[in-house]
Amino acid sequence: MADTVDVIREVIGLLEPMVAPDGGSIRLAEFAAEKSRLTVDYLRGSNDACSTCVLDGESLKAFIEEGLQTRGIQLTEVIVSESTPA
């Protein structure tokens, strides 16, 4: 399972530059191999000049799923736990 976790971290790492410019961040919260479930914590950034430019949780989920699928990993469930800065 270490290989799967490495691939998950790789995909998250590739997506980090998409959310970082707006002050966002992504981190692996939990990977439950036996349930084929991935949970990612997403701190959604903000962009006063372009509010629609900030990646929403559903889009991030789709990018994660696509990134994993192209690397041969199919999970039953991907959960993006989204929060916004205080």
RODO-2510 file (C-alpha; in nm, 4 decimals, decimal comma):
residues 86
     n   res          X          Y          Z
     1     m     0,0000     0,0000     0,0000
     2     a     0,2985     0,2316     0,0364
     3     d     0,3037     0,2709    -0,3426
     4     t    -0,0582     0,3899    -0,3433
     5     v     0,0116     0,6437    -0,0684
     6     d     0,3161     0,7668    -0,2613
     7     v     0,1007     0,8184    -0,5718
     8     i    -0,1657     0,9977    -0,3662
     9     r     0,1000     1,2307    -0,2248
    10     e     0,2360     1,2878    -0,5751
    11     v    -0,1073     1,3872    -0,7089
    12     i    -0,1714     1,6176    -0,4128
    13     g     0,1713     1,7719    -0,4677
    14     l     0,0903     1,8402    -0,8315
    15     l    -0,2344     2,0156    -0,7339
    16     e    -0,0826     2,2290    -0,4576
    17     p     0,0466     2,4952    -0,7026
    18     m    -0,3089     2,5386    -0,8315
    19     v    -0,4432     2,6440    -0,4917
    20     a    -0,1374     2,8051    -0,3288
    21     p    -0,1452     3,1397    -0,5176
    22     d    -0,4819     3,2197    -0,3582
    23     g    -0,3633     3,1155    -0,0114
    24     g    -0,5106     2,7660    -0,0246
    25     s    -0,3569     2,4359     0,0766
    26     i    -0,4219     2,0645     0,0363
    27     r    -0,3137     1,7818     0,2632
    28     l    -0,3733     1,4104     0,2880
    29     a    -0,5988     1,3588     0,5883
    30     e    -0,6645     0,9833     0,5652
    31     f    -0,6258     0,6953     0,3264
    32     a    -0,8314     0,3912     0,4264
    33     a    -0,7027     0,1214     0,1921
    34     e    -0,9482    -0,1402     0,3186
    35     k    -1,2394     0,0900     0,2310
    36     s    -1,0731     0,2302    -0,0822
    37     r    -1,1407     0,5792     0,0559
    38     l    -0,9279     0,8923     0,0465
    39     t    -0,9958     1,2018     0,2541
    40     v    -0,8178     1,5262     0,1737
    41     d    -0,8282     1,8459     0,3797
    42     y    -0,8630     2,1502     0,1570
    43     l    -0,8187     2,4987     0,2960
    44     r    -0,9799     2,7074     0,0270
    45     g    -0,8002     3,0320    -0,0425
    46     s    -0,9545     3,3569    -0,1531
    47     n    -0,9018     3,6013    -0,4360
    48     d    -1,0790     3,9350    -0,4032
    49     a    -1,0009     4,0257    -0,7641
    50     c    -1,1474     3,7014    -0,9034
    51     s    -1,3676     3,4951    -0,6731
    52     t    -1,4429     3,2427    -0,9489
    53     c    -1,0692     3,1816    -0,9971
    54     v    -1,0460     2,9971    -0,6645
    55     l    -1,0766     2,6212    -0,7080
    56     d    -1,3899     2,4791    -0,5449
    57     g    -1,3984     2,1463    -0,3599
    58     e    -1,5875     1,9567    -0,6317
    59     s    -1,3381     2,0615    -0,8979
    60     l    -1,0483     1,9669    -0,6735
    61     k    -1,2087     1,6258    -0,6155
    62     a    -1,2391     1,5738    -0,9916
    63     f    -0,8721     1,6669    -1,0433
    64     i    -0,7656     1,4237    -0,7687
    65     e    -0,9753     1,1414    -0,9134
    66     e    -0,8433     1,2034    -1,2640
    67     g    -0,4834     1,2245    -1,1424
    68     l    -0,5162     0,8945    -0,9567
    69     q    -0,6957     0,7202    -1,2435
    70     t    -0,4270     0,8179    -1,4939
    71     r    -0,1771     0,6548    -1,2575
    72     g    -0,3811     0,3352    -1,2351
    73     i    -0,5459     0,3955    -0,8978
    74     q    -0,9233     0,3693    -0,8779
    75     l    -1,0758     0,4513    -0,5386
    76     t    -1,4328     0,3926    -0,4306
    77     e    -1,4568     0,7293    -0,2577
    78     v    -1,2654     1,0571    -0,2590
    79     i    -1,3750     1,3063     0,0049
    80     v    -1,2613     1,6693     0,0004
    81     s    -1,3120     1,8216     0,3437
    82     e    -1,3273     2,1899     0,2571
    83     s    -1,2772     2,4842     0,4876
    84     t    -1,2121     2,8551     0,4387
    85     p    -0,9664     3,0752     0,6258
    86     a    -1,1047     3,2539     0,9283
***
